[in-house]
Amino acid sequence: MDKIITTKMCFGCGSENPVGLHLDIKSGQGTAAAEWTVTENYVGWDDTLHGGILALIADEVMGHVVDLRREKIVTAHLEMDFLTPIRLGDTLRCEAKKSSTGRRSVKTEALITVDGETAAKSSGVYVKVA
C-alpha cells in the first residue's frame, strides 16, 4: 500500500492539524487501511469513543480508496452501523475497499475492528468533483 499525499490541515489525516487525528492511511489497488488509538480528547460518556469520530475515521479511510493523486472527490452518502463500544485506549483498525465504480462515483465499504473483533461497519458513496 502507498501513502497518499494529503492536505496538511485535514482533521482526519493532516499532519499539521493540532487537534486532528493524524491518521496514517495506507492505500493501493482499491483498498485503504489505518490504525488509530483512542485518546481522552475523543471520548464521550463512559470513556467510549464518540460515534462522530468513528464515522469520520471510516469516511476518511474510505475516501482514500479513490486514487487521490488523480481524482478529487467529496462524500455524497455515508452509513454507519455501530456494533460494539470502542473504549479509551483501544486501538482500532479501519480497512476499506472499493465495491463499485460508476461514471462519476465510487462506492466503498469499511470494517472497523478492535483486537480482531468487528466493532463497526460503514459504506459510502464518493462523487468526483473535478
C-alpha positions, 0 to 999 in steps of 0.5 A: 500500500502507498501513502497518499499525499494529503492536505496538511490541515485535514482533521482526519489525516493532516499532519499539521492539524493540532487537534486532528487525528493524524491518521496514517492511511495506507492505500493501493489497488482499491483498498485503504487501511489505518490504525488509530488509538483512542485518546481522552480528547475523543471520548464521550460518556463512559470513556467510549469513543464518540460515534462522530469520530468513528464515522469520520475515521471510516469516511476518511479511510474510505475516501482514500480508496479513490486514487487521490493523486488523480481524482478529487472527490467529496462524500455524497452518502455515508452509513454507519452501523455501530456494533460494539463500544470502542473504549479509551485506549483501544486501538482500532483498525479501519480497512476499506475497499472499493465495491463499485465504480460508476461514471462519476462515483465510487462506492466503498465499504469499511470494517472497523475492528478492535483486537480482531473483533468487528466493532463497526461497519460503514459504506459510502458513496464518493462523487468526483468533483473535478 
